[in-house]
Amino acid sequence: MGSSGSTPEVRAEPSTTDLAELLQAIERLSVFHLGFQHQWRNIDWGQKAALKQRLESFSLSRTHVQFIKILLVGEVGVGKSSFINSVSSALQGRITSGALADSSAAHSSTSFTQRLRTHRVRTANGLLPFALCDTMGLESLAGSLPEDIINAIFGHVKEGYRFDHKNAVAQDSEHYARNPDLCDKAFCVVYIIAADKVNVIDERLVEKFRKIRKIISEKGIPQVIVMTRVDEACPLVKNDLKMIYNSRRIRRKMEMCSDMLGVAMSFIFPVKNYHEEIDTDDDMDVLILKAFEQIVHLADDRLMNETDDRC
């Protein structure tokens, strides 16, 4: 029997234009599922220089106060020390490591920071009137005690105190300051929460946060949330940090933080800390410095209303 004589069909290879259009379609589909078409929070990505200038020229409402403290609280491995370093890096234009951070901490159940450490904030030109206080991480069954964190906020815990997960600092201890002045107290508390972990935080840990929040709220201490590891929580943001305020997932994570601690969305700031970079990045810096600018304004507002004038 002879051949039918049919010619096999030859398919043309897709052109470069076809591939580009396909990739664009996939990108649009990703944005549709993971992000909003427009930013839900306005941010000027070109304001880095202006943010640095405003922070460098910031004057405290009480000029006799040398600096004000801002205290960081958070679970083990969420990036408290890394946020301190990231603020410093953004202001100095180079990667810094004044607050020692453990690169394995995100996978550890034990806090790398064991003592209360105060880090003065500086630029390339000198010190600014702010200090960031690092604390031992909170844990469900161990870590720092809420009582120690509260005492540190009110200035009763001396610099270098080694946190004890079993016993809070006693009033007759050498590490307890009976009569703290303005320079000993914290005027804003920053809860550091990892975006990729917010939905799995142990309820016992949440209760520790709430205990701290309840007591310091009664004293009028302002509180914000800095939400770290945003790139690990959303592939859209991992691909392009500028999509952070287009991301549905990041907005939902922020809403979860707000529901958990009662902090208003206006005082929740998603950031990406410096971790593996060897040079600073303008987009990362804008998020970090904008969060820090809001924090220092809140802290200075509290300083203005403080009745104690000793420093």
Secondary structure, DSSP 8 states (H G I E B T S, - for coil): ---------------HHHHHHHHHHHHHHHHHHHB-SS-SS---TT-HHHHHHHHHT---SSTT---EEEEEEEBTTSSHHHHHHHHHHHHHTS---SS---TTGGG-SS-S--B-EEEEEEETTEEEEEEEEE---B-SSSBS-HHHHHHHHTT-B-TT-B--SS----TTSTTB-SS--TTTSEEEEEEEEETTTGGG--HHHHHHHHHHHHHHHHTT--EEEEEE-HHHH-HHHHH-GGGTTTBHHHHHHHHHHHHHH---GGGEEE----SS-SS--HHHHHHHHHHHHHHHHHHHHHHHT-S----
